[in-house]
Amino acid sequence: MVIEAEMAEAELGRLGLSDVRVHHRAGVAWLTAPAGDVAAIACDPLRGEVVRAVRAAGFAGVGVDLDAH
């Protein structure tokens, strides 16, 4: 799953989200992002692009970790 996380991060970087990190848990990508990016990630149209990019990297689902440290 490390390669999938790297692929997803590369795709997110192309969307302008270079500070977003992807962590895998049971086939689901959990995104950690700066607080300023969370709203953009969760709202359309970027939300759809994020989901597409992460699923294309091989993940079954996408979540945003709101308590990342």
Residue pairs with C-beta under 8 A, 6 or more apart in sequence:
1 24
1 58
4 22
4 24
4 29
4 57
4 58
4 59
5 22
5 23
5 24
5 29
5 57
7 56
7 57
7 58
8 22
8 29
8 53
8 54
8 57
8 59
9 20
9 21
9 22
11 53
11 54
11 56
11 57
12 18
12 20
12 22
12 31
12 50
12 53
12 54
14 53
15 46
15 49
15 50
15 53
17 33
17 37
17 40
17 41
17 50
19 33
19 34
19 37
20 31
20 32
20 33
20 37
20 41
21 31
21 32
21 33
22 29
22 30
22 31
22 54
22 57
23 29
23 30
23 31
23 32
23 65
24 30
24 59
27 59
27 60
27 61
28 59
28 60
28 61
28 62
28 63
29 54
29 57
29 59
29 61
29 62
29 63
30 63
30 64
30 65
31 41
31 50
31 54
31 62
31 63
31 64
31 65
32 65
32 68
33 41
33 64
33 68
38 64
38 66
40 46
41 47
41 50
41 64
42 64
50 62
51 62
54 62
55 62
